[in-house]
Amino acid sequence: MTLVAEAFVDWGWIGDNLDEIWDKVAEHLVLTGIALGVGLAISLALAALALRFRRSYTPITWMTGTLYSIPSLALFAFLVPITGFTTLTAEIGLVSYTLLILIRNIVAGIDGVPPDIKEAAVGMGYGRLRLFFEIELPLALPVIVAGMRIAAVTTIGLVTVTALIGKGGLGFFILRGLQRFFSTVGSTEILIGTLLSVVLAVIVDVGLLLLERALTPWARRKVA
Amino acid sequence: MAEFLTDLLAWFGDNWSGSTGYITRTWEHLWVSGWAVLAAMGVAMPLASWLGHARRGGILAISVVNVGRALPSFGIVALSLPVTIRIARNVPFIDSGLGFLPTFVALFALALPPIFTNTYTGVRNVSPEAVEAARGMGFRGTGILWKVELPLASPVILAGIRTSSVQVVATATLGALVAYGGLGRYIIDGFALRDNVTIFAGALLVAALSVLTEVAFSIAERWLVPRPLRNVGTQQRPEAAASVAR
């Protein structure tokens, strides 16, 4: 038996397609950014509702938990007959998956603010709004950013699936590679699409961590 | 709308039997998922319980969680295909690198992180007092692992297996892309034909199977967890550390 040592990666392909790779990285980041932005806005509103009216928290987590448990391809498939093969379909799906993680972390973060600090603030004359924006939100920030990081990493992975409905960012390469899987170019495309998606996830994860450090300078003093 | 619902109902009446019917497709879906989870258990559990028992490899466990979350399932399924094609070409007793094999390889890889981390943290977090007491009663190394640590860790380990299984059943949908059957067939073929009824029916079947898997495991967990550890209440139901959307 002769071992067929067929090349898996065609390094030349990468150099020849740098422009297209950049385009798809940008598309990937835009799809992720919109999903996180819209997801955060909806989550803040729903978390505020849950914090104001405690009894709404259970149905909110139940609803977003159900959305979260639907397999991504099935969720996109549910939407295609209604919204078609569009960016809207992709974004509705992607936003749905961020909600549970974000709402849970926002509520847990605000709940975790020590009561004596809130009392001290009220004693110093802080009103409800000022208390929320100047005390509760900054102190809850590490927990909220932790949720953002999980949501971001998850979303970046899921964006690749939207290639199947004609979007996809780096998922585009994975799908095109799959259509010519028997060739070295095909396996190269699949590998590059997957690897770059992981790299993006790691970069965004570390970026959000650094952002959290920058936004909470008081947390660093504790360590020193 | 009404017409769509009528078509949908008709679809379920017309497509239940035969080699492309949804009974066969469901069976194919569960077949590859089951083997993938079993294989992942066989690899991850011995390694993780030994590391947890020896109280080593904490950094490994944390990196498994993070890497597991960043892996795009679509990419892993796609990546398996050129790998298995090359394997099939060079190994005489494997006749096809398409279909079952790439789906199995991808699902196996995706099933590993939750089972590994939950087994590891479960064993590692058994209270030192319990281990100390067992030692005082004359248990030694493997005896402590089998009779004390693993039973006490079982709720967390089972939660890991549940998370893996639900994720694997969800991702098995993508097996249709590498020429496997399974319920994803309807969605992928429906996309190609722009056939909304088939797409929607496939989505319903996939979502239903995913929910049923979750429910089946919740019930199984209630029976498999040792009696004194049951009834900890839903509040304390252990969640997998490496849970991801799929």
Interface residues (C-beta under 8 A of the other chain):
Chain A: M1 L3 V4 E6 F8 Y68 S69 I70 P71 S72 L73 A74 L75 A77 F78 V80 P81 Y97 I150 V153 T154 I156 G157 L158 T160 V161 A163 L164 I165 G171 I174 L175 G177 L178 F181 F182 G186 S187 I190 L191 G193 T194 S197 V198 A201 V202 D205
Chain B: F4 N66 V67 R69 A70 L71 P72 S73 F74 G75 I76 A78 L79 L81 P82 I85 R86 R89 N90 P92 V166 V169 A170 T171 T173 L174 L177 V178 G184 I187 I188 G190 F191 N196 I199 F200 G202 A203 L204 V206 A207 S210 V211 E214 V244 A245 R246
